[in-house]
Amino acid sequence: SVTYICSDKTGTLTQNKMHAQVFCADGRLVGGVSRDLPATFLQTLALNNDAVRDSAGRLMGDPTEVALYEAAAKAGYDGAILTRSAPRLTEIPFDSERKRMTTLHRMDERIVAYTKGAPESVLACCTTLWTSNGIIPLKTKWLLLVAEQLAANGLRVLAIAMRPWSRLPNPLMPETVENQLCFLGFVGLMDPPRPEALEAVSLCRSAGITPVMVTGDHPATARAIARQLGIAAAGDRVVTGQELARLSLEDLKREVKTVRVYARVAPEQKIEIVKALQDKGEFVAMTGDGVNDAPALKRADIGVAMGRIGTDVAREAAHMVLLDDNFATIVTAVREGRRIFDNIRKFIKYAMTGNSAEIWTLFLAPFLLLPIPLLPIHILWINLVTDGLPGLALAVEPEEKGIMQRPPRPPQESIFAHGMWQHILWVGLLMGGVSLLAQAWAYHTGSAHWQSMVFTVLTLSQMGHVLAIRSERDSLFQQGLLSNMPLLGAFLLTFALQMAVLYMPVLNPIFKTEPLSGDELALCLALSSVVFVAVEIEKWSRRRGWIYRDD
């Protein structure tokens, strides 16, 4: 099952530090930065803007608005100063359907409406065009081609327009205010990708996670950014919101697994994309920051909201919040989640195998005509020493090699999958078997230390087991003993405590043990090592693909 992450390019993948370039409507200036911008153009950037300065003088607000404010301020048109002579009277806020925003300001004895938004949306409301030679009729088709060229270079393009009024329009509606506008020019905004975004996307792909860009930007902009980040290849299709609106649910389900970039998408269409992916059996994680993203965040299997620029509504609807608004953090979380899940499996495997070995030892001894091999104090000691520190040390086991090169685990997969329950069964039997073998040899040779030998073999075989299961595939000799120092310390401490129980006279009466001879201790060490060797052979067989194949 492939996991998808639906991400808007302006959120987790980029720095959210817009850099604005302005392109006037004059044909001689389009495609380059004008050195003689009209005052009205720069006033529009500064006044049709919700960015504000805090007490320390830093600009606060949406990255797009901040970039526009800075561009105007560098040319000598500071919004805070302009607002004193051209106060905002009212506004028609941006919405996802109109894709534009208009503010109305009083300037001397007249009212001026400033509009900015998506090129195709603003140009549809314009009838005239500003040039250095005066106002001329609008050539919409040519300007749309210019916007397309700018977007193809990876710029997020906004169109700027204005209209003077003798008095405040009535009624104050988009239909009455946003018409017969004079087009002033384009603003191209570059949102630089985060340096770590390309590597993060590559890691996603190697881990079986397919990033999908869902954005409200121009298709050419979305395609350029997606190719730059490795989300889409040169020939990949970009599906627009208009195309989505024409697709039936069944058609969308057929195409959704092959589409990597969606552009000019309405908020409600994000839900459709998420639902279509889920209906195809995919596990969907989605990032978002706005109020309109909340329904899709809630619908996704994992909704990820932006902690810095995200709205309260988005954070409430999401399952988790990114404090740094960084896509690479999601990938880091996936890596850490896989490591934690692996270590949980190792702990369960270790604890259940050891406990099953104790059960097998006590259960099978009477059938082999042997006396009860362990006393209650022995069982309590084994559970305390072997399941304590060594088990906890498994929690800090470093990630295994290739952890981000394996496919995602299906959500419905059991934690005992990939041969885990078989391992618990046969290794538990093996531990019990070598413990009973030590008892049988000592008991039938007349040794008085047979109970201490069973006790020692069972304890030390679990120590060999914990070293062997640090990886499900790699040998301990490949990993190295020093790669998990807490576990090595727990192993040495447990061995020392077991020796103390055997050879310290003050502890013998408490634990009902007796010191073993050199030969008896050597036999215990040899028998307990059988478990370690057997598990290493199991991992060798797994690497050869003979058992527990992941595919």
MOMO-V596593 format. One line per field, one symbol per residue. ss: DSSP state (A for helix, B for strand, O for the rest). A space follows every 50 residues. Layout:
# MOMO-V596593
ss=???
This chain:
# MOMO-V596593
ss=OOBBBBBOOOOOOBBBBBBBBBBBOOOOOOOOOOOOOOAAAAAAAAAOOO OBBOOOOOBBOOAAAAAAAAAAAAOOOOAAAAAAAOOBBBBBOOOOOOOB BBBBBBBOOBBBBBBBBOAAAAAOOBBBBBBOOBBBBOOAAAAAAAAAAA AAOOOBBBBBBBBBBOOOOOOOOAAAAOOOBBBBBBBBBBBBBOOOAAAA AAAAAAOOBBBBBBOOOOAAAAAAAAAAAOOOOOOOOBBBAAAAAAOOAA AAAAAOOOOOBBBOOOAAAAAAAAAAAAAOOOBBBBBBOOAAAAAAAAAO OBBBBBOOOOOAAAAAAOOBBBOOOOAAAAAAAAAAAAAAAAAAAAAAAA AAAAAAAAAAAAAAAAAAOOOOOOOAAAAAAAAAAAOOAAAAAAAAOOOO OOOOOOOOOOOOOOOOOOOAAAAAAAAAAAAAAAAAAAAAAAAAOOOOOA AAAAAAAAAAAAAAAAAAOOOOOOOAAAAOAAAOAAAAAAAAAAAAAAAA AAAOAAAAAAAOOOOOOAAAAAAAAAAAAAAAAAAAAAAAAAAOOOOOOO O
